[in-house]
Amino acid sequence: MLETLKSPSAMQQWSQKKHSEGKTIGFVPTMGALHRGHISLIEASKQENDLTVVSIFVNPAQFSAGEDFEKYPRDFDGDFKKLEQTDIDALFLPQASDMYGDGFATFIEVRGISGKLCGAYRAGHFTGVATVVAKLFNTIMPERAYFGLKDYQQCVVIRKMAADLNMPVSLRFCETVREQDGLAMSSRNAYLSADQRHDAPILYRALCEAGSLISGGQLLKFTDAATLIQQILKSSAHISEIQYGSVYDSETLDDISEQDAASYSGKTVTLAIAVKIGSTRLIDNLLVTVP
């Protein structure tokens, strides 16, 4: 039976009781508006743990001024029905006042990598992400936590935070789930008009075509792959802004488009994109192994 817990103390007590019974806990953090990508994380957790906990919390701390916090898709009734069908064990459903009480003054900053890529356009975003994930880990106390690779930079930030702070949780980063036309599943896809939605798979096409250049082993430098990404994105009439689109070091997130491909032989590099289609910001990425 699905239990719904709303306060951090109630959630902690639930987890402590389950641990005392020898149960392992897997955790899937979400901001709701659940889709098949979230469900795939839940399924991964259920395979590896005795119990699975999902949280739904639209975290105000990771939204910059002027972003879409107020209009972020929310569909609790639909989410609850989906979660009942997945047969998870507990839903953590806190309010902002539960997570950030009066006088809250402690935030976690993962320096360096948080300021690159999306961090250059979303001031304070990853400080908000790191802080809420740390609080959720402390509250739910999972053995394992599950994140989608679509938000690749988020995965890198959380991995660094967990390692630096000796957090006793194993992180699982799961493959991006896509629509049939290649568009990465995202709650923000709901913002797109019909014409914008029809054009949105161009992000994945740009990644795949550039990735093929790299995996084919014909590049002396990554410049050609980065240039191809830009050319394909600029061909779209619906993309109003290209924030970034290039080849990046998978650990440091540095732009390596000017680097010799041979220096990354046998390693995995990350092709990553962030654009605005109309006013909707979409991201995507592809991990490619250099021959």
Buried (B, 14 or more C-beta within 10 A) or exposed (E): EEEEBEBBEBBBEBBEEBBEEEBBBBBBBBBBBBBEBBBBBBBBBBEBBBBBBBBBBBBBBBBEEEBEBEEBBBBEEEBBEBBEEBEBBBBBBBEEEBBBEEEEEEBBBBEEBBBBBBBEBBEBBBBBBBBBBBBBBEBBBBBBBBBBBBBBBBBBBBBBBBEEEEBEBEBBBBEBBBBEEBBBBBBBBEBBEEEBBEBBBBBBBBBBBBBEBBBEEEBEBBBBBBBBBBEBBEEBEBBEEBBBBBBBBBEEBBBBBEBEBEEBEEEEBBBBBBBBBBEBBBBBBBBBEBB
